[in-house]
């Protein structure tokens, strides 16, 4: 593999967020809200019997910490082999989110029996996670070093030394936001790299649009629609005009 790059294995689920916000350690808010919502409704017996609970708890805690302190960024960068395991192994959607979806999936009947009105939303969430495929993000090491803020509290020389060794089982924590214009995607078919924010990147996203998370169905959408019916507003306007006359 090209030693010019360092990698991050992720999922097609997050391409829109990556294109818009870059890689900043914060999980896409709309997806996070839906995961948290349905996880809280899941069968407590399945949660208690889940041997991946540690990963789930760490995921929620990490996201809570980022919300409270946006500068506490933790992005895991790795050698090609390690990143590929996250992109194309059992961790495609991330360890925490992947295990959360497993719990929700196993709790499907439990959730629907107690909340039948949420079946459409739940089906949509599970369908979206089921469509994903692994994506290998790549970053030029020189770009990352140049992007480190000058007022960083960390030792830049140490970071340079650490990032230069990226073979084998290498893995490191990057503590800075990576803007979308520094993100490349490694295309295994072509054995080549292209920028996410480029004409090729746009074509790639268009080609794979069915594998990218879309929040078309808002949680509790039906209730929300009832509260905002246009007919109610029209009636209210007519009553007001009549009183003025």
N, C-alpha and C positions, 0 to 999 in steps of 0.2 A: 504493500500500500504506500501511497505518497506520504512521506514523512513531513511534508509541508503543512499537513492538516492534523487537527485533533477532532474527535467525534463525539456525538451525542445521539444515542438511539432513542427514537420516539415513535409516534403513531400518526397516521394520516388524519386521525380525529382532530388534531390540533393545528392543522395547516393554516386555517384562517387566522387563528390567534397569533401564530408565529409570524405570518405575513403582516399583520396589523401592529402587534406589540413587541415583536422580537422574542427572545428567550430571556425571561426575567425571574424565573423561579416561582412565579405566581400562576396557579392553575386557572384556566379560563373560567371566569366567574359563573357564567350561565350553566356550564356543565357541572361545576362544583356544587352549585345550589341544588341541582336535580339529584346528583349523587347523594348529597347529605340528606335531602328530603326523603328519598326512598330508603336510604339506609336506616334512618330513624324509624321508619315504619316496618322494617324487616323483623322477622321472627327472632325473638330474643334467645331462643334455644339454639338456633343456628349460629347466631353471633357468639354465644358462649362456647360452642363446640368447635369454633373456627381456629385452627392452629396458625392462621396468618394474621391474627388480631393485632399483633405487635406492629406489623407493617401498616395496617389500617390506622391505628392510633397515631403512629409517627407521621403519617400523611396529613391527618387532620390537625395535629399539633403544629406541623411545619407551616401549613397554610394559615393557621391562626396567627402564628408568629410573624409571618410576612405581612398580613393585614395590619397588625399592630405596629410593626417596624419594617416598612417597605425597603429599607436599606440592608436588611439582613437577608441577603440573597445567597442561595445555595444551589448551584447548577453543577451537576455531575458530568464532567468531561472524561473521555477515556480513549484508549487505543481502539483501533478499528475492531479487533476481535471482541473486546468487551462490549463496545457500543452495539455491535451486531447482535449480540445475545439479547440485549434489551429491545432492539428493533424487531427481531425476527423470531425470538424464542417465546416463552410463556409470559414474558413481561411487556409485551407490545404496547399496551395502554398505560404502562407504569405499574409498579408493584402495588402501591396503595389503591389506585383507582381500579386496577384489574381485580384485586381481591374483593373490593367493595361490590363490584358488579357481580362477582360470583355469589356473594351473600344475598344480594337483591334477587338474582336469578333463582336461587334455591328457595327464596321466601315468596316467590311469585303468588302462589295460591293463598298464602297467609295474608299478603298485602291486599289482594283483590277481594278476598272474602270480607275483609273489614272496610275496604274503601273501593267499592265497585265503580264509583265515578272516576277513578284514576286509572282505569285499565288502558285507555287509549294513550295517555301520557307515558305510562310504564312500558307499554309495548313499543312506543316510539324510542324511548331511551335505550332499551335492550337491542332494538333493531339497529340503532346508530352505532352502538359499541360492537355489534356483530359484523359490521361492514368494513371494519378498519384493516389496514395492513401496515407493516413496519416501514419506517422512513429513517434513513441515515442522514443526519445533519452533519455537516463538516464546517470547520472554521480554520482559516489560515492562522497559524500561530502568531505571525507578525502582526496581523490585524488585531488580534486579541490583546497583545502586549501594548500596541499603540492606543488602544481604547481605554486602558486603565486610567482612571482619574488621577490627576497630579496630586490631589490632596488625600490619596488613599492612606489608610493607617497600616497597610500591610507592606511587607518588604518586597519591592518590585524585583530586585535581583534574585531573591529566593524563588519568586513566581517564574521568572525567566528560566531559571535552572530546572525547576520542577516540570515545566511544560515542554522542555526540550527532550525529556525521556518519555516516549509514548509507545513503547513496544510491549509485547506480551500482555500481561494482566494489568497494565497501567490504568489507574483511575485517580482523579483529583477533583477537589471542590473549587469551582470558580465563583467568586463572590461579587461579580459585577454584571450589570445588565448587558446582554448582547443584542444590539439593534438588528433589525431585520435585514438591513443592507449588508451585514457581515455574514449572513447565513447562506451557506451553500448546501445543495443536496447532492449526495452521491448516487448516481444512477448505475446500478449494478449491471443492468443489461448492456449499457454502452461503455461501462467502465470509465466513466467520466464525471466531472463535477459541473454544476451550473448554479448560478445565483438564484435564490428564491425570488428576489425582486428583480426579475428580468422578463423579457418576452417569453423565454423558454419556461421560466417559473410559472408565469400566468397560464401558459398552455398546459403545463403539468397539472396545475390546480383545476383547470377546466376539464381536462381529461379524467381526473379522479374525483370530480365533484360529488359523486354518489358515495364516496368513502370519507367525506369531511362532515363533521358534526354540524347540523343545522337546527337551530332552536325555533322551528316552525310552530310547534305546539306549546304555548306557554302553560306552565303549571297552574292548574285551576282555571284554565282559560274560559271554560264554559260559564263559570260563575262571573268572571270578569266581564264577559260579553253582556250578560244580563244587566249588570249594573250600569252599563254605558249605552243602553239602547237609545237610538235616535228618537224613537217615538215618544219616549218620556220627556225628552227635551222639548219636542214640538208641542206637546200638550201644555207644558209649563209656560211656553211662550204665548200660546193662545190665551191662556187664563190671564196672563199679565196684561195683554192688550185689551181684553175685555174689561178689566178693572179700570184701566186708564180712560176708556170711553165712558 
